[in-house]
């Protein structure tokens, strides 16, 4: 439990509920500061704001006024007048760092709306934009944006129904950042936190400094959770050089067996100031339990000598093991409820850096191939072989081989063709009945940001799986791997003639949980005709197109607010392949025999020849 010193240094945490005032240009009188009680179960649990602090552009009637969204009663609601541009705003009473906002919608929800923050109630900065809302309960996490202010509002753009906007509750979580101190205090409270790969938006590094943890160190409360890799870290920016004597770590059950406490002046070069003893590591390593029986631990790390630095982090070295079930064991990520840094110094001016913006300038072509040569241009493309460059994936049935039978140029196009021969193809990964082609630009052309497009004609039939996609160039780094590398699926088709799909995969949104969309060709179009598939990849998001028609738009802001980490800020490379069967086709056609996702009728067609994907050209354009 926190000490009296911690309590004294803590102001606010959850501050609830909102509405803009009647006239943004003429704010209502500022209410008294919203009270926030300390609650170790959620930084500050759901204490309702003073309903008088909530204002709105208007209400349907007096019974559904804006204060109802802040009264702590989930059965009452605010309902706006019937206008798309209606809004609701809360005055938090003081400037805080906001970690998340939850909107609990009634049936009359917002199809499009914006969450905004302001220091004065007049000048607004958006931090979450919804362009395809579906109602329900929506939580927008702010990490890694800098979102501080006194006022928060939901500004409607488009209603989902003919009625107004209707909210049961509007909850705002956050707290006041610890200021500079000449007396010993927790300098990390509500300060910006950083880390590498984490599990999803609700487990970002931001939650290690929000002031809360469950008393039993077991409940699923506000916490950081890394992905499943031993080499992971989380740290905090104290705002200025500080003198540090103690670090308190409130771990969930997935704690570090071995770790380092490190300090830095620049968030790049680190000095180790503490590591557990060999005896401590051995004792922690021996504490193996089933996940349901395991609990966390509280480590109070008193430094042998006070350290100085602006940044402090925990670097994981070894993860705890769990019975899965006994005697087998498994390891997950690291999970930390709270990271406290005790000492003097610091500054409340610590802030997250601004997210990158789209660059100006015109696009120029930096990669192009129209496949008019006598064969594949291997200065541009790498041929991928099963058992050499890659192993089997996704339960697919083919082996990728380097052969003119599977990869060739023909009539000014690239042809990727699948072939069948029972038990004929031997690889280091086993024997395969099918062969096919896969090429990529890895080590030839890796790039960050740009427009990527290809003109393609696809085979149609159950289980045929051509794809045009990008993969993070760091995928083979064991400290990253998939999905931390990021994957951009520009076009996938699993044999259906009338549609294809696009998708993004990353930590918190991979495999079946990807962020994706299907597109259906207009006017009876089909996949086995020529179409151009593309994506515009920028620092702010991805826009997917088919024949220049936008079919999916995913912003970085929305992705990180609701799903997980944006891992598309480094090099990717282009991939073209033709797979047979596997997880994605099987999920739709439900075929299990004779091959997963590939019925006998499709096997017969491959055996007869002619199952091929054709690519007219591939282009990458970038702003330089």
Backbone torsions as a table, in degrees:
resi	resn	phi	psi	omega
1	UNK	NA	154.0	-177.3
2	UNK	-70.6	152.1	176.8
3	UNK	-81.0	170.6	176.6
4	UNK	-60.9	-33.8	179.2
5	UNK	-61.9	-42.6	179.2
6	UNK	-62.4	-44.7	-178.9
7	UNK	-59.9	-41.7	-178.2
8	UNK	-65.4	-30.3	-177.7
9	UNK	-85.3	-3.7	-172.6
10	UNK	-101.9	128.9	171.0
11	UNK	-126.2	132.7	173.1
12	UNK	62.3	173.3	173.6
13	UNK	-175.7	-86.9	173.6
14	UNK	-88.1	127.6	173.9
15	UNK	-125.6	128.3	-165.7
16	UNK	-105.9	143.5	148.2
17	UNK	74.8	152.2	-159.3
18	UNK	-147.3	171.9	171.3
19	UNK	172.1	138.3	174.6
20	UNK	-74.4	161.6	-178.3
21	UNK	-79.0	175.8	-173.9
22	UNK	-63.4	-38.1	179.8
23	UNK	-133.8	113.7	-175.9
24	UNK	-59.4	-30.2	-177.4
25	UNK	-78.7	-12.6	-177.0
26	UNK	-136.0	74.4	-172.9
27	UNK	-56.2	147.7	173.8
28	UNK	-66.6	159.7	178.3
29	UNK	-54.7	138.6	-176.9
30	UNK	-66.7	129.9	177.0
31	UNK	-74.7	167.4	173.5
32	UNK	-62.4	155.7	-179.5
33	UNK	-54.4	136.3	179.3
34	UNK	-69.1	128.2	-179.8
35	UNK	-69.5	142.1	176.8
36	UNK	-134.6	120.3	-179.0
37	UNK	-93.1	145.3	175.6
38	UNK	-69.3	133.1	177.5
39	UNK	-146.8	110.8	-176.7
40	UNK	-68.0	-10.3	178.3
41	UNK	-84.5	-6.3	177.2
42	UNK	-171.0	45.5	-179.7
43	UNK	59.6	-52.9	166.4
44	UNK	-163.1	115.6	-170.5
45	UNK	-75.8	-172.7	-165.8
46	UNK	-71.7	80.3	172.2
47	UNK	-93.2	123.7	-176.5
48	UNK	-70.3	140.4	172.0
49	UNK	-70.1	163.3	172.1
50	UNK	-61.3	117.7	-179.4
51	UNK	-54.6	-23.1	178.8
52	UNK	-69.6	-14.7	179.5
53	UNK	-81.1	-4.6	-175.5
54	UNK	-105.0	130.2	178.5
55	UNK	-130.6	164.7	-178.0
56	UNK	-148.5	166.9	177.6
57	UNK	-69.0	-21.5	-180.0
58	UNK	167.2	170.1	179.6
59	UNK	-137.4	154.3	178.9
60	UNK	-60.0	-41.0	174.6
61	UNK	-163.1	175.5	-174.9
62	UNK	-64.9	-26.1	-177.9
63	UNK	-73.3	-15.9	-178.6
64	UNK	-123.8	49.0	179.6
65	UNK	-74.3	167.5	-173.9
66	UNK	-62.5	-29.7	179.9
67	UNK	-59.9	-22.8	179.7
68	UNK	-64.9	-24.1	178.9
69	UNK	-77.7	-4.3	-177.4
70	UNK	-129.8	18.0	-174.7
71	UNK	-96.2	3.7	178.7
72	UNK	75.8	4.6	-179.2
73	UNK	-107.6	112.1	-177.2
74	UNK	-70.7	-5.1	-179.8
75	UNK	-95.7	-16.8	178.0
76	UNK	-95.3	161.7	-174.4
77	UNK	-153.6	157.5	166.3
78	UNK	-95.4	138.8	173.6
79	UNK	-132.1	124.4	-177.2
80	UNK	-74.8	170.9	166.8
81	UNK	-69.2	172.3	-170.4
82	UNK	-88.0	72.1	-178.4
83	UNK	-140.6	139.8	-179.3
84	UNK	-64.5	-31.9	-174.0
85	UNK	-93.3	21.1	178.1
86	UNK	-68.1	155.9	-179.3
87	UNK	-147.4	162.8	176.5
88	UNK	-140.6	140.2	-171.0
89	UNK	-139.6	145.4	174.7
90	UNK	-117.6	141.0	172.7
91	UNK	-102.1	114.2	-176.7
92	UNK	-80.6	-8.1	176.3
93	UNK	90.3	-25.2	177.3
94	UNK	-157.5	165.8	179.8
95	UNK	-76.3	126.4	177.0
96	UNK	-130.5	164.7	168.2
97	UNK	-86.3	125.1	-176.0
98	UNK	-97.9	127.2	-179.1
99	UNK	-98.9	-30.7	177.4
100	UNK	-163.8	160.6	175.8
101	UNK	-133.5	132.7	177.5
102	UNK	-116.5	128.8	175.5
103	UNK	-111.3	122.5	174.9
104	UNK	-104.8	104.0	-173.1
105	UNK	-85.6	143.6	164.9
106	UNK	-82.5	-176.9	-176.4
107	UNK	-59.2	-29.0	178.3
108	UNK	-89.2	86.4	-172.9
109	UNK	-105.0	175.5	178.5
110	UNK	-91.2	125.8	172.6
111	UNK	-76.3	-43.1	176.1
112	UNK	-133.5	132.6	178.4
113	UNK	-161.8	168.9	-177.9
114	UNK	-131.3	137.2	169.1
115	UNK	-98.2	132.1	-173.9
116	UNK	-134.3	154.9	178.3
117	UNK	-126.4	151.2	-178.9
118	UNK	-148.1	147.8	173.9
119	UNK	-89.8	-20.8	-174.4
120	UNK	-127.2	-0.3	180.0
121	UNK	82.5	1.9	-178.3
122	UNK	-121.0	-45.4	-177.9
123	UNK	-97.9	120.7	-170.4
124	UNK	-115.8	142.0	176.1
125	UNK	-121.3	122.1	179.4
126	UNK	-73.9	142.8	174.6
127	UNK	-129.7	-5.2	174.4
128	UNK	-153.6	128.6	178.8
129	UNK	-123.4	121.9	177.4
130	UNK	-104.6	124.8	-179.3
131	UNK	-116.7	2.2	-179.9
132	UNK	-153.7	54.4	-175.1
133	UNK	-66.8	150.5	178.4
134	UNK	-126.6	12.6	178.0
135	UNK	79.0	-153.1	-177.7
136	UNK	71.8	-152.4	177.0
137	UNK	-102.3	124.4	-176.8
138	UNK	-121.4	124.4	174.2
139	UNK	-112.0	123.4	176.8
140	UNK	-106.1	110.8	176.7
141	UNK	-84.7	141.4	-173.8
142	UNK	-89.5	-23.3	-177.6
143	UNK	-57.0	136.8	3.2
144	UNK	-101.2	33.9	178.9
145	UNK	-84.1	154.7	171.8
146	UNK	-89.1	105.1	-177.5
147	UNK	-125.5	97.7	177.4
148	UNK	-129.9	145.6	178.6
149	UNK	169.3	174.5	179.2
150	UNK	-97.7	-27.7	-174.6
151	UNK	-119.3	141.8	175.0
152	UNK	-132.0	136.9	177.9
153	UNK	-139.9	153.8	167.9
154	UNK	-102.3	118.9	178.7
155	UNK	-109.2	115.4	-179.3
156	UNK	-71.6	145.4	175.2
157	UNK	-117.6	-41.9	178.9
158	UNK	-150.8	128.0	177.3
159	UNK	-77.4	151.1	176.8
160	UNK	-85.7	-17.2	-178.3
161	UNK	-131.1	178.9	177.2
162	UNK	-76.6	-11.4	179.4
163	UNK	-83.1	-165.5	178.3
164	UNK	-87.7	-156.3	170.4
165	UNK	-97.3	138.1	-175.8
166	UNK	-136.0	119.4	-177.5
167	UNK	-121.1	128.4	170.6
168	UNK	-72.0	-38.8	179.5
169	UNK	-155.0	154.4	179.5
170	UNK	-134.8	101.1	-173.3
171	UNK	-108.8	135.7	179.7
172	UNK	-121.2	126.6	179.5
173	UNK	-110.9	140.5	177.5
174	UNK	164.5	-163.0	-179.8
175	UNK	-178.6	168.5	-178.2
176	UNK	-78.1	133.5	-178.1
177	UNK	-70.1	135.5	179.0
178	UNK	-58.1	128.3	-179.3
179	UNK	-84.3	175.2	172.6
180	UNK	-58.1	143.8	-175.8
181	UNK	-142.9	136.5	174.6
182	UNK	-95.7	-4.5	174.4
183	UNK	-113.8	154.3	-175.0
184	UNK	-61.8	125.3	-179.7
185	UNK	-153.7	172.6	174.3
186	UNK	-80.3	101.3	-175.0
187	UNK	-75.5	-11.7	-173.6
188	UNK	-89.9	-12.2	-169.3
189	UNK	-59.0	122.6	179.1
190	UNK	58.9	23.8	176.0
191	UNK	-89.7	160.3	177.3
192	UNK	-60.0	135.9	178.1
193	UNK	-120.3	153.1	-176.2
194	UNK	-134.1	166.2	176.2
195	UNK	-174.0	-176.7	174.1
196	UNK	-100.0	-127.6	-172.7
197	UNK	-75.3	131.1	179.2
198	UNK	-125.1	169.2	-167.7
199	UNK	-72.8	-49.3	179.7
200	UNK	-163.5	179.2	-171.4
201	UNK	-59.3	-34.7	-178.7
202	UNK	-78.6	-2.7	179.1
203	UNK	-125.0	35.9	-177.5
204	UNK	-75.7	166.9	177.2
205	UNK	-56.4	-25.6	-176.6
206	UNK	-55.4	-27.5	-172.4
207	UNK	-82.3	-1.7	176.2
208	UNK	-84.1	-6.4	-179.8
209	UNK	-123.2	19.5	-175.7
210	UNK	-90.6	2.5	171.6
211	UNK	87.6	11.1	-175.5
212	UNK	-133.1	148.3	173.1
213	UNK	-159.8	151.6	179.3
214	UNK	-76.5	145.1	-178.0
215	UNK	-60.9	-31.7	-178.3
216	UNK	-87.2	-0.7	-178.4
217	UNK	49.4	40.2	-178.0
218	UNK	-140.3	-35.5	-175.0
219	UNK	-63.6	153.5	179.7
220	UNK	-83.4	82.6	-179.6
221	UNK	-112.4	-174.6	179.7
222	UNK	-49.8	118.7	-175.9
223	UNK	-161.7	159.5	167.8
224	UNK	-92.8	141.0	175.3
225	UNK	-140.5	121.8	-179.5
226	UNK	-76.4	170.6	168.1
227	UNK	-74.7	-179.7	-170.2
228	UNK	-87.3	73.8	179.6
229	UNK	-145.9	138.9	-176.2
230	UNK	-70.1	-30.4	-174.4
231	UNK	-93.8	75.7	-178.9
232	UNK	-133.6	153.0	-176.8
233	UNK	-142.1	159.7	172.7
234	UNK	-144.7	140.7	-176.5
235	UNK	-152.1	178.6	-173.3
236	UNK	-136.0	146.1	174.1
237	UNK	-96.9	114.9	-179.5
238	UNK	-81.0	-9.1	175.2
239	UNK	95.3	-25.4	179.7
240	UNK	-163.3	164.0	178.2
241	UNK	-56.6	133.1	-174.9
242	UNK	-133.4	159.9	172.3
243	UNK	-104.7	121.1	-169.8
244	UNK	-116.3	130.4	178.2
245	UNK	-115.3	-24.0	-174.7
246	UNK	-146.4	145.3	172.3
247	UNK	-126.7	129.9	175.5
248	UNK	-108.2	126.7	178.7
249	UNK	-116.4	118.0	176.9
250	UNK	-102.5	99.6	-174.0
251	UNK	-88.4	143.9	161.8
252	UNK	-77.7	178.1	-174.4
253	UNK	-57.1	-30.4	179.2
254	UNK	-85.2	73.3	-177.1
255	UNK	-96.2	171.2	177.4
256	UNK	-83.3	130.2	171.3
257	UNK	-73.1	-43.1	177.3
258	UNK	-133.0	141.8	-178.2
259	UNK	-160.5	173.3	177.0
260	UNK	-128.4	141.4	166.2
261	UNK	-99.1	125.6	-175.7
262	UNK	-130.4	153.9	177.2
263	UNK	-125.5	157.5	-177.9
264	UNK	-150.8	153.9	174.3
265	UNK	-94.9	-19.2	-172.2
266	UNK	-133.1	5.7	-179.9
267	UNK	69.3	19.0	178.5
268	UNK	-130.9	-48.2	-178.8
269	UNK	-100.2	123.4	-169.9
270	UNK	-117.0	144.9	176.6
271	UNK	-119.0	126.9	179.6
272	UNK	-78.4	126.7	-179.2
273	UNK	-116.8	-6.8	176.8
274	UNK	-162.2	143.8	166.9
275	UNK	-147.8	147.0	-178.8
276	UNK	-62.8	154.2	177.2
277	UNK	-71.5	162.8	178.3
278	UNK	-60.3	-37.5	179.3
279	UNK	-66.6	-40.4	179.1
280	UNK	-65.1	-42.6	178.9
281	UNK	-62.1	-43.2	-179.6
282	UNK	-63.1	-40.1	-180.0
283	UNK	-67.6	-41.1	179.2
284	UNK	-67.8	-37.8	179.1
285	UNK	-64.6	-32.5	-178.0
286	UNK	-78.1	-13.2	-177.2
287	UNK	-84.5	79.3	-177.3
288	UNK	-109.4	124.3	-179.1
289	UNK	-138.6	165.6	170.4
290	UNK	-67.0	147.2	-178.0
291	UNK	-52.4	-37.3	-178.5
292	UNK	-69.9	-21.0	-179.0
293	UNK	-99.1	-13.5	-173.7
294	UNK	-80.5	148.4	174.3
295	UNK	-129.8	169.6	-179.6
296	UNK	-83.2	-166.1	179.6
297	UNK	-151.4	157.3	177.4
298	UNK	-112.0	115.2	176.2
299	UNK	-101.3	118.8	169.5
300	UNK	-100.2	109.8	-176.5
301	UNK	-100.5	106.5	175.6
302	UNK	-93.6	116.2	-176.1
303	UNK	-67.3	138.9	177.9
304	UNK	-56.7	-36.6	177.2
305	UNK	-138.0	133.2	178.1
306	UNK	-52.5	139.7	-178.1
307	UNK	-110.0	157.2	176.4
308	UNK	-119.5	143.6	178.0
309	UNK	167.8	164.5	178.1
310	UNK	-94.1	-32.3	-176.6
311	UNK	-114.2	141.8	178.3
312	UNK	-133.1	138.4	179.7
313	UNK	-143.1	158.6	169.0
314	UNK	-104.1	120.3	177.1
315	UNK	-105.0	114.8	179.0
316	UNK	-72.9	140.1	177.9
317	UNK	-117.4	-41.2	-179.8
318	UNK	-142.0	133.7	-179.6
319	UNK	-90.8	154.6	175.5
320	UNK	-67.3	146.6	174.8
321	UNK	-100.5	148.5	178.2
322	UNK	-126.6	147.2	170.4
323	UNK	-65.7	140.1	-171.7
324	UNK	-149.2	54.4	-15.4
325	UNK	-85.7	178.7	-179.7
326	UNK	-61.0	142.3	5.4
327	UNK	-89.4	-1.0	178.6
328	UNK	-68.8	150.4	178.8
329	UNK	-128.1	160.8	177.9
330	UNK	-142.8	157.4	176.1
331	UNK	-125.4	143.9	179.0
332	UNK	-113.5	-148.1	176.5
333	UNK	-90.3	-163.8	169.1
334	UNK	-98.8	145.8	-179.0
335	UNK	-139.0	120.5	-173.1
336	UNK	-129.7	122.6	177.5
337	UNK	-72.2	-46.9	-171.1
338	UNK	-148.6	141.8	-179.3
339	UNK	-126.2	105.9	179.4
340	UNK	-106.1	138.6	178.9
341	UNK	-123.0	115.1	-174.3
342	UNK	-102.9	133.1	178.5
343	UNK	165.8	-153.8	179.9
344	UNK	-128.2	157.8	-178.8
345	UNK	110.0	-138.3	178.7
346	UNK	75.4	-179.8	178.7
347	UNK	-165.9	139.8	176.6
348	UNK	-77.0	0.3	179.6
349	UNK	-83.7	-2.5	178.5
350	UNK	-57.3	136.6	-176.0
351	UNK	-150.3	151.1	172.4
352	UNK	-70.1	142.7	177.2
353	UNK	-69.1	154.7	178.2
354	UNK	-63.6	142.0	176.7
355	UNK	-70.9	149.5	-178.5
356	UNK	-65.1	148.7	180.0
357	UNK	-108.2	161.6	177.1
358	UNK	-63.6	134.8	179.9
359	UNK	-74.9	156.1	173.2
360	UNK	-82.8	-172.4	177.1
361	UNK	95.5	173.5	-177.3
362	UNK	-100.0	154.8	176.4
363	UNK	-79.8	141.1	170.9
364	UNK	-130.2	151.3	-178.1
365	UNK	-74.9	126.8	178.5
366	UNK	-114.0	-13.0	175.6
367	UNK	-150.3	134.6	177.2
368	UNK	-155.2	139.5	172.4
369	UNK	-146.6	124.9	177.7
370	UNK	-109.3	9.0	170.0
371	UNK	56.3	37.9	-179.9
372	UNK	-91.7	-3.5	179.5
373	UNK	-76.0	179.4	-178.2
374	UNK	-76.6	-11.2	178.7
375	UNK	-165.0	179.8	-180.0
376	UNK	-62.6	132.7	177.6
377	UNK	-79.1	101.0	-174.6
378	UNK	-80.5	-2.0	169.3
379	UNK	-77.5	-18.1	179.2
380	UNK	-105.5	-29.1	-170.2
381	UNK	-125.8	141.8	171.0
382	UNK	-102.5	132.4	174.1
383	UNK	-86.1	129.2	-176.5
384	UNK	-100.7	131.2	-178.2
385	UNK	-121.2	137.0	175.7
386	UNK	-66.9	130.1	-178.8
387	UNK	93.1	-9.9	178.5
388	UNK	-120.6	-73.6	178.3
389	UNK	-78.8	-22.5	-178.4
390	UNK	-155.5	164.5	173.2
391	UNK	-105.6	178.0	177.1
392	UNK	-61.4	145.2	-179.8
393	UNK	-139.2	155.4	168.8
394	UNK	58.9	16.1	-178.5
395	UNK	70.5	18.8	-179.7
396	UNK	-69.8	157.2	-172.6
397	UNK	-98.6	-13.4	-173.6
398	UNK	-92.2	157.8	162.8
399	UNK	-105.8	134.8	174.5
400	UNK	-83.4	129.1	-178.2
401	UNK	-130.7	160.5	178.8
402	UNK	-100.0	95.8	-175.5
403	UNK	-155.0	146.1	173.5
404	UNK	-61.2	-19.2	177.6
405	UNK	-70.9	-19.9	-177.8
406	UNK	-118.0	-24.9	-178.5
407	UNK	-138.5	117.2	179.3
408	UNK	-159.8	164.0	170.4
409	UNK	-103.1	144.3	-173.0
410	UNK	-158.3	122.5	178.8
411	UNK	54.7	40.5	177.1
412	UNK	75.2	17.9	178.5
413	UNK	-134.0	155.9	169.5
414	UNK	-83.9	135.2	177.1
415	UNK	-117.1	124.8	169.6
416	UNK	-109.2	118.2	-173.0
417	UNK	-123.9	142.7	176.9
418	UNK	-102.5	145.2	-178.4
419	UNK	-135.7	157.2	-177.4
420	UNK	-125.3	132.4	172.0
421	UNK	-157.8	110.9	-172.8
422	UNK	-58.6	117.4	174.0
423	UNK	68.3	17.7	-172.8
424	UNK	-88.8	-19.7	-170.9
425	UNK	-109.1	112.0	178.8
426	UNK	-98.2	131.8	176.3
427	UNK	-135.9	166.5	173.7
428	UNK	-59.5	-16.9	179.4
429	UNK	-98.7	9.4	177.8
430	UNK	119.1	-170.9	-176.8
431	UNK	-100.9	137.4	-176.8
432	UNK	-125.7	149.5	177.6
433	UNK	-93.8	-14.8	-177.4
434	UNK	-125.6	149.2	168.8
435	UNK	-123.1	157.1	176.7
436	UNK	-160.9	-176.3	-174.3
437	UNK	-118.2	143.5	175.1
438	UNK	-147.1	131.2	175.9
439	UNK	-132.9	157.2	175.5
440	UNK	-151.5	172.4	-179.6
441	UNK	-102.5	11.1	-178.9
442	UNK	-56.9	132.7	-176.5
443	UNK	72.9	-10.5	178.3
444	UNK	-100.9	-46.2	-179.2
445	UNK	-153.3	101.5	175.1
446	UNK	-115.0	142.0	-170.6
447	UNK	-152.9	161.8	176.7
448	UNK	-123.3	120.3	177.1
449	UNK	72.5	143.8	177.3
450	UNK	150.0	178.0	172.2
451	UNK	-98.3	128.6	-178.2
452	UNK	-123.9	128.4	-176.8
453	UNK	-147.7	158.1	176.9
454	UNK	-153.5	144.2	174.4
455	UNK	-100.2	125.0	-169.1
456	UNK	-139.9	153.3	170.2
457	UNK	-127.5	129.1	-166.2
458	UNK	-113.7	150.3	172.9
459	UNK	-76.4	145.1	179.0
460	UNK	-114.5	128.1	179.3
461	UNK	160.7	144.6	-174.8
462	UNK	-51.2	122.0	173.0
463	UNK	90.4	-5.5	173.6
464	UNK	-77.2	128.1	-167.3
465	UNK	-132.0	72.8	172.8
466	UNK	-77.0	151.5	-179.4
467	UNK	-149.9	148.5	175.5
468	UNK	-129.8	114.7	-168.3
469	UNK	-156.0	171.0	177.4
470	UNK	-121.4	147.1	178.5
471	UNK	-134.6	138.9	179.0
472	UNK	-58.0	132.8	-175.7
473	UNK	-67.7	-12.9	178.8
474	UNK	-95.1	16.1	-176.2
475	UNK	-62.6	-28.4	-178.0
476	UNK	-87.2	-2.7	175.2
477	UNK	-76.7	117.7	-177.0
478	UNK	-61.9	-18.0	176.9
479	UNK	-82.3	-6.1	179.4
480	UNK	-120.5	-73.0	-179.6
481	UNK	57.5	-172.5	-178.3
482	UNK	-94.2	138.5	8.3
483	UNK	-94.7	7.5	179.8
484	UNK	-60.5	-22.8	177.8
485	UNK	-70.5	-25.6	-172.7
486	UNK	84.7	143.4	176.7
487	UNK	-142.6	131.8	-179.2
488	UNK	-117.9	106.8	-180.0
489	UNK	-92.1	101.7	-178.4
490	UNK	-72.9	-41.9	178.6
491	UNK	-150.2	128.0	168.3
492	UNK	-131.1	139.7	174.9
493	UNK	-133.9	135.7	-178.1
494	UNK	-116.5	33.2	170.9
495	UNK	102.0	-3.8	178.9
496	UNK	-88.4	135.0	-173.3
497	UNK	-75.8	-22.4	-170.6
498	UNK	-102.2	-3.5	-178.8
499	UNK	-149.7	156.6	168.4
500	UNK	-131.4	176.8	179.5
501	UNK	-136.9	158.9	173.5
502	UNK	-128.9	157.7	-175.9
503	UNK	-166.4	157.8	170.1
504	UNK	-120.3	138.0	176.4
505	UNK	-123.8	135.3	176.6
506	UNK	-165.2	-176.2	180.0
507	UNK	-63.9	120.4	-177.4
508	UNK	95.3	-4.9	-179.7
509	UNK	-154.9	59.9	-176.8
510	UNK	-120.5	168.6	178.1
511	UNK	52.1	-129.3	-178.2
512	UNK	-66.6	-16.1	179.0
513	UNK	-94.7	19.7	-177.5
514	UNK	-65.1	166.8	173.6
515	UNK	-96.9	101.0	-172.2
516	UNK	-143.5	170.9	178.4
517	UNK	-144.4	148.1	167.5
518	UNK	-95.1	148.1	172.0
519	UNK	-125.9	137.3	175.5
520	UNK	-106.7	132.7	-179.3
521	UNK	-63.5	136.0	177.9
522	UNK	-75.7	159.4	171.1
523	UNK	56.8	35.7	176.2
524	UNK	76.0	14.8	179.1
525	UNK	-61.8	158.4	-177.1
526	UNK	-135.5	157.6	-178.5
527	UNK	-68.5	-25.2	-178.2
528	UNK	-87.1	15.8	167.0
529	UNK	-108.0	167.2	-179.3
530	UNK	-73.3	130.8	175.1
531	UNK	-142.4	155.3	177.0
532	UNK	-106.3	124.6	-178.7
533	UNK	-112.7	136.8	-176.7
534	UNK	-153.4	167.3	172.1
535	UNK	-142.3	140.0	167.1
536	UNK	-103.8	115.1	-175.5
537	UNK	-107.6	116.8	-179.1
538	UNK	-128.3	171.7	175.5
539	UNK	-62.4	-18.7	-176.5
540	UNK	-100.9	-7.0	178.8
541	UNK	158.5	-171.0	-178.1
542	UNK	-127.2	136.8	174.2
543	UNK	-126.7	117.4	-177.3
544	UNK	-99.2	143.0	-178.2
545	UNK	-136.1	153.0	168.0
546	UNK	-128.5	119.4	-175.8
547	UNK	52.5	43.1	179.1
548	UNK	67.0	9.2	175.9
549	UNK	-96.1	123.7	-177.2
550	UNK	-68.4	127.0	-178.7
551	UNK	-118.1	-17.4	176.0
552	UNK	-157.1	133.2	173.1
553	UNK	-127.7	124.7	179.7
554	UNK	-130.2	115.0	179.4
555	UNK	-85.7	150.1	174.5
556	UNK	-60.3	-41.7	-176.8
557	UNK	-58.5	-48.7	-178.9
558	UNK	-69.8	-39.8	179.9
559	UNK	-58.6	-49.0	-177.3
560	UNK	-73.9	-26.3	179.7
561	UNK	-72.0	-30.6	-170.4
562	UNK	-122.6	-19.5	-172.4
563	UNK	-120.8	-58.8	-175.6
564	UNK	179.4	-162.3	-172.0
565	UNK	-78.2	137.0	172.5
566	UNK	-75.8	113.1	-177.9
567	UNK	-116.8	35.2	-178.1
568	UNK	-117.7	42.8	179.8
569	UNK	-116.5	22.0	178.9
570	UNK	-143.7	177.1	-173.3
571	UNK	-59.5	140.6	166.9
572	UNK	-125.8	168.2	175.2
573	UNK	-132.4	160.4	-174.0
574	UNK	-88.0	140.4	177.3
575	UNK	-131.6	138.0	169.6
576	UNK	-127.2	130.8	179.2
577	UNK	-154.6	162.1	173.7
578	UNK	-128.4	106.7	179.1
579	UNK	-99.4	166.3	178.1
580	UNK	-128.6	121.9	179.2
581	UNK	65.5	-168.5	-179.8
582	UNK	111.5	-172.7	-169.0
583	UNK	-62.2	-46.2	-175.1
584	UNK	-66.6	-52.2	176.6
585	UNK	-59.9	-42.1	-177.7
586	UNK	-63.0	-31.7	178.3
587	UNK	-64.0	-22.9	-179.8
588	UNK	-100.7	-48.4	-174.3
589	UNK	-89.0	-9.8	175.2
590	UNK	61.4	19.9	-179.6
591	UNK	-80.5	135.1	176.1
592	UNK	-120.1	-18.6	-177.9
593	UNK	-134.2	145.1	-0.2
594	UNK	-77.6	-13.9	176.6
595	UNK	-134.7	153.2	-177.7
596	UNK	-64.3	116.3	178.9
597	UNK	79.9	3.6	-175.2
598	UNK	-133.0	103.4	-177.4
599	UNK	-75.7	167.4	-178.6
600	UNK	-60.4	-36.1	179.7
601	UNK	-60.0	-36.8	178.7
602	UNK	-75.6	-35.8	174.8
603	UNK	-58.8	-44.7	179.9
604	UNK	-60.8	-39.2	-179.9
605	UNK	-67.5	-39.0	176.5
606	UNK	-64.0	-42.6	-179.2
607	UNK	-62.6	-30.9	179.3
608	UNK	-79.0	-11.1	-179.3
609	UNK	87.9	166.9	174.7
610	UNK	92.6	-0.8	177.1
611	UNK	-85.9	106.3	-174.4
612	UNK	-149.4	150.1	169.2
613	UNK	-103.3	135.2	-179.1
614	UNK	-116.2	136.5	-178.3
615	UNK	-124.8	118.1	-178.5
616	UNK	-76.2	-45.4	178.8
617	UNK	-161.2	160.7	174.6
618	UNK	-132.4	135.0	-177.8
619	UNK	-136.6	140.5	169.7
620	UNK	-123.1	128.0	176.8
621	UNK	-119.5	139.5	-179.2
622	UNK	-136.7	159.0	172.4
623	UNK	-96.0	121.0	-175.9
624	UNK	-111.3	NA	NA
